[in-house]
Every structure is written in structure tokens, then in C-alpha cells.
Amino acid sequence: MTGNASQRSLSFGAEAAAYERGRPSYPPEAIDWLLPPDARDVLDLGAGTGKLTTRLVERGLDVVAVDPIPEMLELLSNSLPDTPALLGTAEEIPLPDDSVDAVLVAQAWHWFDTERAVKEVARVLRPGGRLGLVWNARDERLGWVKDLGTIIGHENAQFNERTALPDVFTDVEHHRVDWTSYLTPQALIDLVASRSYCITSPENVRSQTLDRVRELLATHPALANSNGLALPYVTMSTRATLS
């Protein structure tokens, strides 16, 4: 990872609360597809504020959350006080060998040093364990969502370049879920404010971006005078088995 990418990957702490308010969760269908049927011990790697962690805990799993940003883990622990939340990275996972049935990574694999992360994931997984990766991307086929992408940058809903895995993993499969997240206008602003490029932009650029989002909310026919927004997403998932 380059220095600039590393800086961006660690920038989220400054907007941890906005991240929690604005970012979507993950559809149950995608989570069920990622998990092995007999999984008990699961690592949420790059857990952030616990968007995925919460869904795993709700399933009665024994979950450990790992993230390098203290501010994110603080919010996670506030909402999930009984879930272990450990400071750590994908390149140095603070767990013993052969300790989990599955490692899930939500919205974070592209921040990792892949070669080092793969070795660590393989180390903590039990034989035959599963690695699951998942990303949400806005579905920009609708007019206002496409207009939002023009302001804040378009998203690639396929992530083909992010899901190549080395030979230590087998049975690599991909899955797609189309779904809708419902949020308030303020949550949309928080969603934009919590994106790494926005956090790390100069203050004048950041302010201009957020002002353009507010203008979109006030003037677009599908959004003006609305207290609730329907934001369509495409969730792309990849799962693989430790050989």
C-alpha cells in the first residue's frame, strides 16, 4: 500500500460518528452466503464501527472484531460491549493460529497489503476455513444516484480487480445482491462526509463537495422536500476456502 493510500485507510477515525450514521449495513442474503454453515468463531477484520459485526452477533456467533482505528472500535464497543474489539491490522492479526472458522472483510480488502494479509488470514483460519469479502456499491442506474456519483465519484459495482486471491484459497465464488437502503437526508451527507477522499481533502474542497450534495438534496425532483431517501445498492461478495 502506498503512503497516500495508507493515510486514507487510517483517516476514518476523524469521522467515525458520521461513518456509523451514514454507512449502510449488509443484506442478510449476502452474509448468509459468505458464512460456512457450521461456523461458530468468526473474525470481522477491518470491522470499523461494527456494521457487519452487529449482523454476525445477531446470528449468535462468537465474533471478534479487529480494526486499526481506536475511534472506530470505541463506537463498536459502545453498541456491542460483549464483543471483543481488538486493535490490529490485517497484516498483524492479534489472534492465535487456527482460531476461527471464518474471516470476513467488509469494505476493507482493498486497503490491505494483500500478500501479508493473506498469510495472516491463512494463519488464523482453521483447516478448511473460509475467507469472505463483501462490498456495497451504490447502484447508479437511477438518475439522482448517478448525479450523486458525479459529485462524489462513481463506484465500480463489480470489484473484479479486488477479488483475485492466491492459490492458498480454493473454490473461489462470487455473488451479487441488489437491495435498497433507506436513510434520511442528513445520513446521506454523513455518508459522503465519511468517505476517505472527502476526509482527506483540503477543507475548502470538502466544504464544496458537501454543499453540492446539499444542493442536490434541495433541488432534485426525486429528493426535494423528502424526509426519507431510498438508496439502491449492489452488494458484491467473494468467498473462498483455505486449502
C-alpha positions in Angstrom: 0.0 0.0 0.0 1.4 3.4 -0.9 1.8 6.1 1.7 -1.1 8.1 0.4 -3.4 5.0 0.4 -2.2 4.1 3.9 -3.0 7.6 5.1 -6.5 7.4 3.6 -7.1 4.0 5.1 -6.4 5.4 8.6 -8.4 8.6 8.1 -11.8 7.3 9.1 -11.3 8.0 12.8 -11.8 11.7 12.2 -15.4 10.9 11.0 -16.2 7.7 12.9 -19.5 9.0 14.1 -20.5 10.1 10.6 -19.4 6.7 9.3 -21.7 5.0 11.8 -24.6 7.2 10.9 -24.3 7.2 7.2 -22.9 3.9 6.0 -25.3 1.1 5.1 -25.3 -2.3 6.7 -25.2 -5.5 4.6 -28.1 -7.6 3.3 -28.8 -10.8 5.1 -28.7 -12.8 1.9 -25.1 -11.8 1.3 -24.0 -12.5 4.9 -25.6 -16.0 4.9 -23.9 -16.8 1.6 -20.5 -15.7 3.0 -20.7 -17.8 6.2 -19.9 -21.5 6.4 -22.9 -23.4 7.6 -21.1 -24.8 10.7 -19.2 -21.5 11.6 -19.0 -20.6 15.3 -15.9 -18.5 15.7 -15.7 -15.6 13.2 -13.3 -12.7 12.8 -14.6 -9.4 11.4 -11.3 -8.0 10.0 -11.3 -4.2 9.4 -14.5 -4.1 11.4 -14.8 -0.3 11.6 -17.8 0.8 13.7 -19.3 -2.7 13.5 -21.7 -2.5 10.6 -21.1 -6.2 9.8 -20.1 -7.2 13.3 -23.6 -6.4 14.5 -25.2 -8.7 11.9 -22.8 -11.5 12.9 -23.5 -11.2 16.6 -27.3 -11.2 15.9 -26.8 -14.7 14.4 -25.4 -16.0 17.7 -21.8 -16.4 16.5 -18.8 -15.9 18.6 -17.3 -12.8 17.0 -14.0 -11.0 17.4 -13.7 -7.5 15.8 -10.3 -6.2 14.7 -9.6 -2.7 13.4 -6.5 -0.4 13.4 -8.5 2.8 14.3 -9.4 3.3 18.0 -12.2 5.8 17.3 -14.0 3.2 15.2 -13.6 0.4 17.8 -14.9 2.7 20.5 -18.2 3.1 18.7 -18.3 -0.6 18.0 -17.8 -1.4 21.7 -20.4 1.1 22.8 -23.0 -0.8 20.8 -21.6 -4.3 21.3 -20.0 -4.2 24.8 -19.8 -8.0 25.0 -17.9 -8.5 21.7 -14.1 -8.5 21.8 -12.8 -5.5 19.9 -9.0 -5.6 19.3 -6.7 -3.0 17.8 -4.8 -4.7 15.0 -4.3 -4.9 11.2 -4.8 -7.5 8.5 -1.1 -7.7 8.3 -0.7 -8.4 12.0 -3.9 -10.1 13.3 -3.9 -10.2 17.1 -5.2 -13.8 17.3 -3.6 -17.2 17.7 -3.1 -19.8 15.0 -6.1 -21.9 13.9 -8.5 -19.8 16.0 -11.5 -19.0 13.7 -13.8 -20.8 11.3 -14.2 -17.7 9.1 -12.6 -14.4 8.4 -15.0 -11.8 6.9 -13.8 -8.5 5.5 -16.4 -5.8 4.7 -15.5 -2.8 2.6 -11.8 -3.1 3.5 -9.9 -5.7 1.5 -8.6 -3.1 -1.0 -6.9 -1.2 1.9 -4.7 -4.3 2.9 -1.3 -5.3 1.8 -2.7 -8.4 0.1 0.4 -10.6 0.3 0.9 -10.1 4.0 -2.9 -10.2 4.8 -3.4 -13.5 3.0 -0.6 -15.1 5.1 -2.2 -13.8 8.3 -5.7 -14.8 7.3 -4.4 -18.3 6.5 -2.6 -18.5 9.8 -5.7 -17.7 12.0 -8.1 -19.8 9.9 -8.7 -23.4 10.9 -8.1 -26.0 8.2 -10.9 -25.7 5.6 -11.9 -22.3 7.0 -13.5 -19.6 4.8 -12.5 -16.1 3.8 -15.4 -13.9 2.8 -15.1 -10.5 1.2 -18.0 -8.1 0.7 -18.5 -4.6 -0.7 -21.5 -2.3 -1.1 -21.6 -0.1 -4.1 -24.3 2.4 -5.0 -26.5 1.4 -7.9 -26.1 4.4 -10.2 -28.7 3.4 -12.7 -31.2 5.8 -11.1 -31.0 9.5 -12.0 -30.3 11.1 -8.6 -27.8 8.3 -7.6 -25.9 8.9 -10.8 -26.0 12.6 -10.2 -24.6 11.9 -6.7 -21.7 9.9 -8.3 -20.9 12.9 -10.5 -20.4 14.9 -7.3 -18.5 12.4 -5.1 -17.1 10.0 -7.7 -18.6 7.0 -9.4 -18.4 3.5 -7.9 -17.4 0.2 -9.6 -20.1 -2.3 -8.6 -18.1 -5.2 -9.9 -14.8 -5.1 -8.0 -13.2 -7.6 -10.3 -9.7 -6.2 -9.6 -10.2 -6.5 -5.8 -11.2 -10.2 -5.6 -8.2 -12.1 -7.1 -7.0 -14.5 -4.4 -3.8 -16.6 -4.4 -3.7 -20.4 -4.7 -3.8 -20.9 -0.9 -7.5 -20.4 -1.3 -9.7 -22.7 -3.4 -13.4 -22.8 -4.5 -13.5 -19.1 -5.1 -17.0 -17.9 -5.9 -18.8 -14.6 -6.4 -22.3 -13.4 -5.5 -24.4 -10.3 -6.1 -27.4 -8.9 -4.2 -29.4 -5.9 -5.3 -31.1 -4.2 -2.4 -32.2 -0.8 -1.0 -31.0 1.2 2.0 -33.4 3.7 3.5 -31.9 6.8 5.1 -32.5 10.4 6.0 -31.1 13.4 4.0 -28.7 14.0 6.9 -27.5 10.4 6.8 -26.7 10.9 3.1 -24.5 13.9 4.0 -22.8 11.7 6.7 -22.3 9.0 4.1 -20.4 11.5 1.9 -18.5 13.1 4.8 -17.2 9.7 6.0 -15.6 8.7 2.7 -11.8 8.7 2.8 -11.3 11.1 -0.1 -13.6 13.6 1.5 -12.0 13.4 4.9 -8.5 13.9 3.5 -9.4 16.6 1.0 -8.5 20.2 1.8 -11.2 21.9 3.9 -12.4 24.1 1.0 -12.8 21.1 -1.3 -14.5 19.1 1.4 -17.0 22.0 2.1 -17.7 22.5 -1.6 -18.4 18.7 -2.0 -20.8 18.7 0.9 -22.5 21.9 -0.3 -23.1 20.3 -3.7 -24.7 17.3 -2.0 -27.0 19.6 0.0 -27.9 21.4 -3.2 -28.8 18.0 -4.9 -31.0 17.1 -1.9 -32.8 20.5 -2.1 -33.3 20.7 -5.9 -33.6 17.2 -7.4 -37.2 16.4 -8.1 -36.9 12.9 -6.5 -35.3 14.3 -3.3 -36.6 17.8 -2.6 -38.9 18.0 0.4 -38.3 14.4 1.2 -37.7 13.2 4.8 -36.6 9.7 3.6 -34.4 8.5 0.8 -34.3 5.1 -0.9 -30.7 4.5 -2.0 -30.2 1.4 -4.1 -27.1 -0.7 -3.6 -25.3 -3.6 -5.3 -23.5 -5.9 -2.8 -20.7 -7.9 -4.3 -19.3 -10.8 -2.3 -16.5 -13.3 -2.8 -15.9 -16.4 -0.7 -13.1 -18.9 -0.8 -11.9 -21.9 1.2 -8.4 -22.3 2.8 -6.8 -25.3 1.0 
